[in-house]
């Protein structure tokens, strides 16, 4: 993950693409889906970190 103090800003997409390749996911599919998945994950984790109970 790419982080700054107090927030997550994204994934290391090079690592995520490599992981997808190792799992047999076609690179074109991974390149299409990963940014969408990353955006949702980042938003949800940052929302969770803002809650008092974290």
Residue pairs with C-beta under 8 A, 6 or more apart in sequence:
1 8
1 10
1 11
1 12
2 8
2 9
2 10
2 11
2 12
3 9
6 49
7 46
7 49
8 42
8 45
8 46
8 49
9 42
10 38
10 42
11 34
11 38
11 41
11 42
13 34
13 35
13 38
16 30
16 34
16 38
17 27
17 30
17 31
17 34
20 27
20 29
20 30
20 34
21 27
21 30
48 54
